[in-house]
Amino acid sequence: MKNKIITRRDFIKTTVATTTTALVSTSAMGELYPGSVLGANDRINVGFIGIGNRGSLLMNLFLKEHECRVAGLCDVYEPYLLRERSNVDPRILQQIAGSVPRMNETLPSNIHRFKDYRKLLDSKDIDAVCIATPDHWHAIQAIDAMNAGKDVYVEKPLTLTVHEGRMMVEAQKKTGRVVAVGLNRRGNAVYRKLANEILPSGKLGKISIATAFRINNQTPDGIGKMKGENPPAGFDWDLWIGPQKTRPYQYNIAPYTFRWWSDYSSQMGNWGVHFMDVIRWMLHEKAPVAVTAAGGNYMIDDDRTIPDTMQVTFEFASGTIATFCIYEASSGNLFDFGEVQLRGSKGTLNVDEGGYKIVPTAPGQFQTWKKSGETEEFSWKDFTDLGDGSNSNSTQVLVHNFLHCIKSKETPLCPLEEGHRSTSFAHLANIAFKMKRRLEWNAETEKFTNSDEANALLHYDYRHPWKLNI
């Protein structure tokens, strides 16, 4: 079967109307938005709430933007706040050295620094905020930021509960602020082409199965077993805990490994949200009608409170079934290529941020037709002159787009409602895992229709005095 290679010229010709923003480099983006490049005195002053691993990566992307001035920093860990890596607790460096930021940025000498995010929000020198705190803080901080008149870029997963997401959407309607969600594949050229052109064209036929995965072999010890003790010097543990119930500090909870504790995050939220977002985006689905989850702590002996092995199945009203797999006790890949696979009646798509491949289907039993199309491949490598040559460019696109939308008041590439809907997949999966049953979901009321017990898990009671101020 003949391979059909999409050339750079063909791609630009067919997708310029819908994907130009995601394809260009930071230096060229100003040409897309007339009048968007500001002078030094007109820059957007951005404050950063949470400047650990992910927050530091985002801050460095904002620093590349001519329209941005880093005006404020906020973190509950003093070495992060002061950008002094040499002062980081040696145990933290030993345990998660690769996730401790380098902290070698060049920042303004008069930058504001705060331990409490509320004081940063009180600053008249801050126009917008970037929130990259643990998941259980996102909703409270984002709503408070909107109420304080700040525009918001909030890292994924958007929330810890479904209720938080809906309240964030309501707060945005009330305040009119610009809010963008850091689901980075929304800024990726490959996924934008698929979502805006390939899937709507019907080239794959009717999609029956969508599959994605996260594989990360942590056997045998995972995040380890530790006991409660005093937090590191300069770490405000009570403020880190925030709305969650009080508990002793453990070095395998914060500042990074909270993602393996259900009170603060989950791997379904950490990774599953990325892939369920692109699946529902490409398929133009809003929400599932049912969800089932299976798994457990089968392989790793550590303190985690989430499963090391998990398979989730989402059913859509259209007839498509989507599956996400979390395997933290093995290695390898589920597919020969890519991170997401869509299986259609006319072709099978494998894709990641670097490119995609569509293989036409072959006839099965009782069929007389010979072939359904041609093999098609697309590689990001054809477009290195339009970006920075790396997959991380997608997040740079989102950052640039956010700053542009602050001025233009346009809708960001990943708006709040979309971020909420995609994050809800993680919450539904985690609830189905706890319930050990098939749960049916009403996307309009955002309630389960067959379990009051499951509905009770759509939110939790915050510790005093924290609340959603809406």
Beta strands, then each sheet from edge to edge (+ up, - down):
strand 1: 3-5
strand 2: 44-49
strand 3: 68-74
strand 4: 112-114
strand 5: 128-131
strand 6: 151-155
strand 7: 179-182
strand 8: 207-215
strand 9: 290-296
strand 10: 309-315
strand 11: 321-327
strand 12: 340-344
strand 13: 347-352
strand 14: 355-360
strand 15: 375-379
strand 16: 439-442
strand 17: 447-448
sheet 1: 1+ 15+ 14- 13+ 12- 8+ 11+ 10- 9+ 16- 17+
sheet 2: 4+ 3+ 2+ 5+ 6+ 7+
end
